[in-house]
Amino acid sequence: MNLEHYRKDAKRLLRELRSGAPDALARAEAVLGDRAHERFQLSDAQHVVARELGYRTWAELKRTALSETGPNDPARIEMTVDTGLEYRPGDPVRVRVVRRGARTWVGDDGAAFERAGRPANWREAARKVEHELIVNFSRNAVISLPVVAVGPPRERIVERIGQASLAFYQELLDRS
């Protein structure tokens, strides 16, 4: 199962529906009924695609697709990279690089957050680092970025995530 194909199908459905294509509207109406005529977003298009494939939700479709490309999948490559930075002397900043097919993700796995003792006021520090270094924070304080073809090379993303993880760690310590 190729999740990327279904993502593109949902985006195409959204574009076609917004341009007034009758086939797209028929697909949406078949799943959503009258709601297809209301504000139609990407999440609605994803839901339509999932239902057409026999899944109850997009999340269920995604879970199934990702389970087929699990840790033992030969198309999945995972490595840990030492950035050359240190949280403290002898405690290197490492990031994880996961490549699944054409998609690559780089993240710190919440290392800075864990090392700082998981402080409750971490969101303010995250916003500051997120703004300064233009990175993503998950709700679990994992710092990450995808590697995309039109963006900086993977090495620069690894470097940026390492810098962000160190900056976040230092910001958390300064606030405590």
C-alpha positions as CSV (number, residue, x, y, z in Angstrom):
1,M,0.0,0.0,0.0
2,N,1.5,3.3,-1.0
3,L,0.4,6.1,1.4
4,E,2.0,8.8,-0.8
5,H,-0.3,7.8,-3.7
6,Y,-3.4,8.2,-1.5
7,R,-2.1,11.6,-0.1
8,K,-1.8,12.8,-3.7
9,D,-5.2,11.4,-4.6
10,A,-6.7,13.4,-1.7
11,K,-5.0,16.6,-2.7
12,R,-6.1,16.1,-6.3
13,L,-9.7,15.5,-5.2
14,L,-9.6,18.8,-3.1
15,R,-8.2,20.7,-6.1
16,E,-10.8,19.3,-8.5
17,L,-13.7,19.8,-6.1
18,R,-12.7,23.5,-5.6
19,S,-12.5,24.0,-9.3
20,G,-16.0,22.6,-9.7
21,A,-15.3,19.3,-11.3
22,P,-18.6,17.2,-11.3
23,D,-16.8,13.9,-10.8
24,A,-15.0,15.2,-7.7
25,L,-18.3,16.5,-6.3
26,A,-19.9,13.1,-6.9
27,R,-17.1,11.3,-5.1
28,A,-17.4,13.7,-2.1
29,E,-21.2,13.5,-2.0
30,A,-21.1,9.7,-2.1
31,V,-19.2,9.7,1.2
32,L,-20.2,13.0,2.9
33,G,-23.7,13.6,1.5
34,D,-24.8,17.3,1.8
35,R,-21.7,18.1,3.8
36,A,-19.7,17.9,0.6
37,H,-21.2,21.3,-0.3
38,E,-19.9,23.0,2.8
39,R,-16.3,24.0,3.5
40,F,-14.3,21.2,2.0
41,Q,-10.8,20.8,3.3
42,L,-7.9,18.4,2.8
43,S,-9.0,16.4,5.8
44,D,-12.4,15.9,4.1
45,A,-10.7,14.8,0.9
46,Q,-8.6,12.3,2.9
47,H,-11.7,10.9,4.6
48,V,-13.3,10.4,1.2
49,V,-10.3,8.5,-0.1
50,A,-10.1,6.4,3.0
51,R,-13.8,5.5,2.8
52,E,-13.5,4.6,-0.9
53,L,-10.8,2.2,0.0
54,G,-12.9,0.6,2.7
55,Y,-11.4,2.2,5.8
56,R,-13.5,4.0,8.4
57,T,-11.0,7.0,8.8
58,W,-7.9,8.4,7.2
59,A,-6.0,7.6,10.4
60,E,-6.9,3.9,10.0
61,L,-5.7,3.9,6.4
62,K,-2.5,5.6,7.4
63,R,-1.9,3.2,10.3
64,T,-2.3,0.3,8.0
65,A,0.0,1.7,5.3
66,L,2.7,2.6,7.9
67,S,2.5,-0.9,9.5
68,E,3.3,-2.3,6.1
69,T,6.5,-0.2,6.1
70,G,7.5,-1.0,9.6
71,P,11.0,-1.2,11.2
72,N,11.8,-4.4,9.3
73,D,10.8,-3.1,5.9
74,P,13.8,-3.1,3.6
75,A,12.6,0.3,2.2
76,R,13.1,1.8,5.7
77,I,16.5,3.1,6.6
78,E,17.1,4.5,10.1
79,M,20.4,5.9,11.5
80,T,21.5,8.0,14.4
81,V,23.9,10.9,13.6
82,D,26.2,12.6,16.1
83,T,26.0,16.3,15.3
84,G,29.3,17.2,17.0
85,L,27.5,19.3,19.6
86,E,27.2,18.4,23.3
87,Y,24.4,19.1,25.8
88,R,27.0,18.8,28.5
89,P,30.6,17.7,28.2
90,G,30.6,14.1,27.2
91,D,26.8,14.1,26.3
92,P,26.6,14.4,22.5
93,V,23.6,15.8,20.7
94,R,22.4,13.0,18.4
95,V,19.5,13.1,16.0
96,R,17.7,10.3,14.3
97,V,17.3,10.1,10.5
98,V,14.5,7.9,9.2
99,R,14.1,7.3,5.5
100,R,11.1,5.5,4.2
101,G,11.0,5.3,0.4
102,A,11.4,8.9,-0.9
103,R,10.5,10.5,2.5
104,T,13.1,11.4,5.1
105,W,12.5,12.7,8.6
106,V,15.1,14.1,11.0
107,G,14.3,14.5,14.7
108,D,15.8,14.6,18.2
109,D,13.4,12.1,19.8
110,G,12.7,14.5,22.6
111,A,16.3,14.2,23.9
112,A,16.6,17.9,25.0
113,F,13.3,17.7,26.8
114,E,14.3,14.5,28.6
115,R,17.7,15.8,29.7
116,A,16.1,19.0,31.1
117,G,13.8,17.0,33.3
118,R,10.6,17.4,31.3
119,P,9.7,20.8,32.7
120,A,6.0,21.8,32.6
121,N,6.7,25.2,31.2
122,W,8.5,23.9,28.1
123,R,6.1,25.3,25.5
124,E,7.4,28.9,25.9
125,A,10.9,27.8,25.3
126,A,9.8,25.7,22.3
127,R,8.1,28.7,20.7
128,K,11.2,30.7,21.0
129,V,13.5,28.0,19.4
130,E,10.8,27.2,16.8
131,H,10.7,30.8,15.7
132,E,14.5,31.3,15.7
133,L,15.5,28.1,14.0
134,I,12.4,27.3,12.0
135,V,11.8,23.8,13.3
136,N,8.7,21.7,14.3
137,F,7.9,20.7,17.8
138,S,5.5,17.8,18.5
139,R,3.1,17.8,21.5
140,N,5.7,15.6,23.1
141,A,8.5,18.1,22.7
142,V,10.2,16.2,19.8
143,I,12.0,18.6,17.5
144,S,11.9,17.6,13.8
145,L,11.9,18.5,10.2
146,P,11.2,16.6,7.0
147,V,13.8,16.6,4.3
148,V,12.2,17.7,1.0
149,A,13.6,17.7,-2.5
150,V,13.3,21.5,-2.9
151,G,14.7,22.3,0.5
152,P,18.1,22.2,2.2
153,P,20.1,18.9,1.9
154,R,19.8,16.3,4.7
155,E,23.1,17.3,6.2
156,R,21.9,20.9,6.8
157,I,18.6,19.6,8.3
158,V,20.6,17.3,10.7
159,E,22.7,20.3,11.7
160,R,19.7,22.5,12.3
161,I,17.9,19.9,14.4
162,G,21.0,19.4,16.4
163,Q,21.3,23.2,17.0
164,A,17.7,23.4,17.9
165,S,17.9,20.6,20.3
166,L,20.9,22.2,22.1
167,A,19.2,25.6,22.1
168,F,16.0,24.2,23.5
169,Y,17.9,22.3,26.2
170,Q,19.8,25.5,27.2
171,E,16.6,27.6,27.1
172,L,14.8,25.1,29.4
173,L,17.7,25.2,31.8
174,D,17.7,29.0,31.8
175,R,14.0,29.1,32.6
176,S,14.2,26.7,35.6
